[in-house]
């Protein structure tokens, strides 16, 4: 239960900080409109999927699954929803990181003096 409450509060805070950092960097990346839109939506879908995963975990705790059976949430009836939502979270985050790396690489390649831009 303690881990649930810790993750329910800390992960959304970290996700929000990550989104603010991306918003600050976005003008410096060289992205097409489509890839910029894909970056933003991957972060939004990832954040909301995390809420679904946390809600499934919280529901499993509320119905007493972990106490009654002694099993973790991976063995509860809500496990497919929980694991599926976490898969969407990780896919969205990895897609966002890939797009950021690609946009940063393209921006450095188009820069007249890439080493001066880094330092």
C-alpha positions as a printed NumPy array, in Angstrom:
array([[  0.   ,   0.   ,   0.   ],
       [  2.855,   2.366,   0.815],
       [  4.485,   1.69 ,  -2.568],
       [  1.158,   2.361,  -4.293],
       [  0.776,   5.771,  -2.674],
       [  4.407,   6.666,  -3.321],
       [  4.16 ,   5.784,  -7.015],
       [  0.748,   7.404,  -7.367],
       [  2.223,  10.724,  -6.306],
       [  5.829,  10.658,  -7.513],
       [  5.415,   9.241, -11.025],
       [  2.898,  11.914, -12.169],
       [  5.173,  14.61 , -10.719],
       [  8.145,  13.206, -12.641],
       [  6.004,  12.949, -15.781],
       [  4.946,  16.583, -15.405],
       [  8.537,  17.728, -15.004],
       [  9.463,  15.675, -18.088],
       [  6.659,  17.359, -20.086],
       [  7.788,  20.826, -18.966],
       [ 11.376,  20.001, -19.999],
       [ 10.172,  18.784, -23.41 ],
       [  8.159,  21.989, -23.866],
       [ 11.308,  24.004, -23.167],
       [ 13.418,  22.026, -25.629],
       [ 10.822,  21.631, -28.387],
       [ 11.611,  24.938, -30.191],
       [ 15.29 ,  23.909, -30.468],
       [ 14.561,  20.565, -32.1  ],
       [ 14.282,  20.218, -35.843],
       [ 11.006,  18.349, -36.23 ],
       [  8.331,  18.208, -38.864],
       [  4.829,  19.176, -37.803],
       [  3.856,  15.524, -37.848],
       [  6.751,  14.372, -35.65 ],
       [  6.22 ,  17.264, -33.203],
       [  2.553,  16.306, -32.946],
       [  3.522,  12.662, -32.486],
       [  5.932,  13.662, -29.697],
       [  3.313,  15.655, -27.831],
       [  0.607,  13.025, -28.204],
       [  2.918,  10.193, -27.193],
       [  3.602,  12.031, -23.931],
       [ -0.089,  12.779, -23.338],
       [ -1.191,   9.195, -24.052],
       [  1.634,   7.883, -21.888],
       [  0.593,  10.11 , -18.965],
       [ -3.078,   9.135, -19.144],
       [ -2.225,   5.452, -19.524],
       [ -0.25 ,   5.728, -16.319],
       [ -3.408,   6.956, -14.603],
       [ -5.272,   3.889, -15.915],
       [ -2.524,   1.583, -14.618],
       [ -2.536,   3.241, -11.205],
       [ -6.346,   3.063, -11.075],
       [ -6.229,  -0.684, -11.835],
       [ -3.618,  -1.204,  -9.123],
       [ -5.641,   0.864,  -6.674],
       [ -8.788,  -1.116,  -7.509],
       [ -6.936,  -4.388,  -6.884],
       [ -5.828,  -3.035,  -3.511],
       [ -9.359,  -1.841,  -2.684],
       [-10.954,  -5.201,  -3.373],
       [ -8.325,  -6.736,  -1.123],
       [ -6.747,  -8.875,  -3.807],
       [ -3.22 ,  -8.702,  -2.439],
       [ -4.257,  -9.407,   1.143],
       [ -6.82 , -12.112,   0.355],
       [ -4.699, -14.131,  -2.02 ],
       [ -1.207, -13.113,  -0.921],
       [ -0.336, -12.586,  -4.591],
       [  0.928,  -9.42 ,  -6.277],
       [ -1.235,  -7.48 ,  -8.714],
       [  0.228,  -9.423, -11.646],
       [ -1.95 , -12.361, -10.565],
       [ -5.163, -10.369, -10.006],
       [ -8.14 , -10.204, -12.386],
       [ -7.111,  -6.617, -13.18 ],
       [ -3.636,  -7.667, -14.331],
       [ -4.363,  -7.444, -18.094],
       [ -5.562,  -3.858, -17.707],
       [ -2.622,  -2.952, -15.472],
       [  0.035,  -4.582, -17.663],
       [ -1.55 ,  -3.295, -20.874],
       [ -1.607,   0.268, -19.555],
       [  2.04 ,  -0.012, -18.472],
       [  2.927,  -1.285, -21.961],
       [  1.29 ,   1.812, -23.468],
       [  3.154,   4.024, -20.969],
       [  6.536,   2.547, -21.863],
       [  5.841,   2.565, -25.615],
       [  4.782,   6.213, -25.506],
       [  7.824,   7.203, -23.467],
       [ 10.236,   5.335, -25.743],
       [  8.617,   6.82 , -28.853],
       [  8.988,  10.284, -27.335],
       [ 12.655,   9.709, -26.539],
       [ 13.292,   8.441, -30.067],
       [ 11.647,  11.519, -31.594],
       [ 13.615,  13.845, -29.297],
       [ 16.908,  12.184, -30.218],
       [ 16.067,  12.363, -33.906],
       [ 15.049,  16.035, -33.669],
       [ 18.183,  16.944, -31.73 ],
       [ 20.388,  15.087, -34.179],
       [ 18.735,  16.836, -37.129],
       [ 19.131,  20.225, -35.436],
       [ 22.847,  19.62 , -34.855],
       [ 23.369,  18.485, -38.447],
       [ 21.715,  21.654, -39.761],
       [ 23.689,  23.916, -37.436],
       [ 26.557,  25.865, -39.001],
       [ 28.808,  25.189, -36.01 ],
       [ 27.495,  22.124, -34.162],
       [ 30.291,  22.054, -31.585],
       [ 29.696,  25.674, -30.607],
       [ 25.977,  24.93 , -30.273],
       [ 26.697,  22.108, -27.825],
       [ 29.147,  24.045, -25.649]])
